[in-house]
Each structure stands twice: as C-alpha cells, then as structure tokens.
Amino acid sequence: ISDGSDHCNVVGNEVGLNTYDGIYVSGCPNTNVTDNLVYANALNGIMITNSPQSLIESNRIVGVTGDGLRVATSNDCLIINNNITDDNIGIYIFNSTGGVLKGNHIGGNGLYGISLDTCLGVSVYGNTFNANNGADDSYDPLHRQAKDTSITGNGWNYSGALNYHGNMWMDWQLPDGDHNGIYQVVSDVGIWA
C-alpha cells in the first residue's frame, strides 16, 4: 500500500516466502495492520514508512531475514500485542517521534528485541523480552536485548495513576526482595538495555 491512501486496513492475511517485505506501507497515514501472520520473507516482515498514526496490532511475525517490524519516519504509531520472534531485530524504529510499544512478546531475535534510532518521545512498556541477542536467564552486557541510540527523550517505562509499568526481561530476574516478580533495581537503558 503506498502513495497517499488514508485509513487503510491490512487485516487477517497470511504473507510468507516473499523476496521483499511481507507487508509494505508507505505514505499512508492512519493505516491499520492487524491480525496478520507474516513469515520467512527475505527483507522485513512488516515495513511502515512515512505513515504516521498507524496501528500495528496482534500480528505474528516469525523467521524473516530482516527485521520483524521496521518503522521509519512515522510519528505517533501504536504498536501493541504483537508476537515477533526469530528475526534479525524484532522491532526497529528510526527517525520517528511519539508512539507507544506495549504488550508485545519479542523473542529469539538474532540482534535486539527493540532498537530505537533517532527517535523522540517513544514509550516502551509492558513488553516481554525473551532470548534476544543471545541472552539467557542471567544478565550479560554483551547480550543486551534492546538498544536506544536516540540522544534523549524515550521512555522505557510508564507511571500511571494506579500502576508503574516497565518491561519484562527474562535475563533480569534478581533481586526480587519482595517476591512479586518485579526486579528491584532500576535498569539504566541509556544507550543500551
């Protein structure tokens, strides 16, 4: 889908074994990419470019050669409840402002689960990171599961009126002094997570 369409829907498709991107959206604001199965594509699973305020929800992206979900120059996108596994980078976002990534399961990706590059005001919380970049159940700085090379301004947690939400990291399990499943030391994402 490209070139100025608005409020498009890409829903309920199975897209696999392509020599390019599985789903490609360019120049289409307010696009809804939901409930798709995307697998074994030569480039990226889903590519969103110049398409602000798009919704990418409840997709399953597995085993693509490139990135599971790549978002470029698309402000204020909502990326929720996706299952993204066994790709190069799970979710790669660059040159975008605003937006929310929450409730995604990101695992087994060769490099990072999420990588933010030249972004501002992106909120990342409530996601599960599992075995990305060679990580196992013990934290190792050589196997960080996320990367943020933006200068400043992205949030890797959310503090609401009733709750505080971070992300679940399979390699950050201790210390849990009160046995509630929440790691008691703040992780400094800074440039890396």
Residue pairs with C-beta under 8 A, 6 or more apart in sequence:
1 8
1 10
1 24
1 25
1 26
1 28
1 31
2 24
2 25
2 26
2 27
2 28
3 26
3 27
3 28
4 27
4 28
5 27
5 28
5 31
6 28
6 29
6 30
7 29
7 30
7 31
7 32
8 25
8 28
8 30
8 31
8 32
9 31
9 32
9 34
10 23
10 25
10 31
10 32
10 33
10 34
10 36
11 32
11 33
11 34
11 35
11 36
12 34
12 35
12 36
13 23
13 36
13 37
14 36
14 37
15 22
15 23
15 36
15 37
15 38
15 39
15 41
16 22
16 37
16 38
16 39
16 40
16 41
17 39
17 40
17 41
18 41
18 42
18 43
19 41
19 42
19 43
20 41
20 42
20 43
21 41
21 43
21 44
21 45
21 46
21 47
21 66
22 36
22 38
22 39
22 41
22 44
22 45
22 46
22 61
22 64
23 33
23 36
23 38
23 45
23 46
23 47
24 47
25 31
25 33
25 46
25 47
25 48
25 49
25 51
25 54
26 47
26 49
26 50
26 51
27 49
27 50
27 51
28 51
28 54
29 51
29 52
29 53
29 54
30 52
30 53
30 54
31 48
31 51
31 54
31 55
32 54
32 55
32 57
33 46
33 48
33 54
33 55
33 56
33 57
33 59
34 55
34 56
34 57
34 58
34 59
35 57
35 58
35 59
36 46
36 59
36 60
37 59
37 60
38 45
38 46
38 59
38 60
38 61
38 62
38 64
38 68
39 45
39 60
39 61
39 62
39 63
39 64
40 62
40 63
40 64
41 64
41 65
41 66
42 64
42 65
42 66
43 64
43 65
43 66
44 64
44 66
44 67
44 68
44 69
44 70
45 59
45 61
45 62
45 64
45 66
45 67
45 68
45 69
45 84
45 87
46 56
46 59
46 61
46 68
46 69
46 70
47 70
47 72
48 54
48 56
48 69
48 70
48 71
48 72
48 74
48 77
49 70
49 71
49 72
49 73
49 74
50 72
50 73
50 74
51 74
51 77
52 74
52 75
52 76
52 77
53 75
53 76
53 77
54 74
54 77
54 78
55 77
55 78
55 80
56 69
56 71
56 77
56 78
56 79
56 80
56 82
57 78
57 79
57 80
57 81
57 82
58 80
58 81
58 82
59 69
59 82
59 83
59 84
60 82
60 83
60 84
61 68
61 69
61 82
61 83
61 84
61 85
61 87
62 68
62 83
62 84
62 85
62 86
62 87
63 85
63 86
63 87
64 87
64 88
65 87
65 88
66 87
66 88
67 87
67 88
67 89
67 90
67 91
67 92
68 84
68 85
68 87
68 88
68 89
68 90
68 91
68 106
68 109
69 79
69 82
69 84
69 90
69 91
69 92
70 92
70 93
71 77
71 79
71 91
71 92
71 93
71 94
71 96
71 99
72 93
72 94
72 95
72 96
73 94
73 95
73 96
74 96
74 99
75 96
75 97
75 98
75 99
76 97
76 98
76 99
77 96
77 98
77 99
78 99
78 100
79 91
79 99
79 100
79 101
79 102
79 104
80 100
80 101
80 102
80 103
80 104
81 103
81 104
82 91
82 104
82 105
83 104
83 105
84 90
84 91
84 104
84 105
84 106
84 107
84 109
84 113
85 105
85 106
85 107
85 108
85 109
86 107
86 108
86 109
87 109
87 110
88 109
88 110
88 111
89 109
89 110
89 111
89 112
89 113
89 114
89 115
90 104
90 106
90 107
90 109
90 112
90 113
90 114
90 132
91 101
91 104
91 106
91 113
91 114
91 115
92 112
92 114
92 115
92 117
93 99
93 101
93 114
93 115
93 116
93 117
93 119
93 122
94 116
94 117
94 118
94 119
95 117
95 118
95 119
96 119
96 122
97 119
97 120
97 121
97 122
98 120
98 121
98 122
99 121
99 122
99 123
100 122
100 123
100 124
101 114
101 122
101 123
101 124
101 125
101 127
102 123
102 124
102 125
102 126
102 127
102 158
102 165
103 126
103 127
104 127
104 128
105 127
105 128
105 130
106 113
106 114
106 127
106 128
106 129
106 130
106 132
106 145
107 113
107 128
107 129
107 130
107 131
107 132
108 130
108 131
108 132
109 132
109 133
110 133
111 132
111 133
112 132
112 133
112 144
112 145
112 146
112 147
113 127
113 129
113 130
113 132
113 133
113 145
113 146
114 124
114 127
114 129
114 145
114 146
114 147
115 146
115 147
115 148
115 149
116 122
116 124
116 147
116 148
116 149
116 150
116 154
117 149
117 150
118 149
118 150
119 148
119 150
119 153
119 154
120 150
120 152
120 153
120 154
121 153
121 154
121 155
122 150
122 154
122 155
123 154
123 155
123 158
124 146
124 154
124 155
124 156
124 167
125 155
125 156
125 157
125 158
125 165
125 166
125 167
126 158
126 165
126 167
127 167
127 168
128 167
128 168
128 170
129 135
129 145
129 146
129 167
129 168
129 169
129 170
129 171
130 170
131 170
132 145
132 146
133 143
133 144
133 145
134 142
134 143
135 143
135 144
135 145
135 170
135 171
136 143
136 170
136 171
137 170
137 171
137 173
138 171
139 169
139 171
139 172
140 171
141 192
143 171
144 192
144 193
145 169
145 171
145 193
146 156
146 189
146 192
146 193
147 191
147 192
147 193
148 154
148 156
148 189
148 190
148 191
148 192
148 193
149 191
156 166
156 167
156 187
156 189
156 193
157 164
157 165
157 166
157 167
158 164
158 165
159 165
166 182
166 187
169 183
169 187
169 193
172 183
172 187
173 183
174 183
175 183
175 184
175 185
176 182
176 183
176 184
177 184
178 184
187 193
